[in-house]
């Protein structure tokens, strides 16, 4: 139901003002993406971080 409403909003070209994603929403989303793995899977997060840093060191 929510998904259908979102599709309606996206496909509704006659009212572009309907879609206004606030910067706060984007910031919250980014923070959630960053902190969620740290809190719930710290070991996996640290392993990923080490792998990423290792890849960066090779360049």
N, C-alpha and C positions, 0 to 999 in steps of 0.2 A: 504493500500500500504506500509506504513512504517512498519506495523506489520509483513507483509510478508517478508520484507527485514530482519527484526530482526530474524524471525524464520529461514531464510536462513543462517544467520550468526551463530546462535546457533547450527543448525543441521550440519553445515559444519565442520566435524571433521578433514578433511585433512589440513585445515589451522587454527590451533589454535591461530596463531598470529593475526587473524582478530579481535578477541574480546580483546580489551585492554581498560578497564574502568579506566580512570585516577582517582587518589585520589581526585583531585579537584572536579570532577563530584560527587563523593560519598559525599564529605564534603558539597557541595552545596545542594545536595538532603537532607542530614540530617538537615542542617540549615533550609531549606524550611519546612521540616516536623515539626521542632520545632517552628519556628516563624510564620508560616501561621495561625495556630489556635489562637495564642496570638493576632495577629493583627485583624483577622476577627471575632473571637468569643471569646472575652476576658472573658465574664462571664462563658461560658461553659468550657473554658480552666481552669479557677480558680476552678470551681466546681470539675472537673476531678482531678485536682492537690490535692485538699483537700481530695477527696475520696481515691486517691492513698496513700497519707501520712497517712490517717486513717487506711488503710489496713496494711501499714508497721508498724504502732504503735502496732497493735494487735499481731505481731509475737514476 
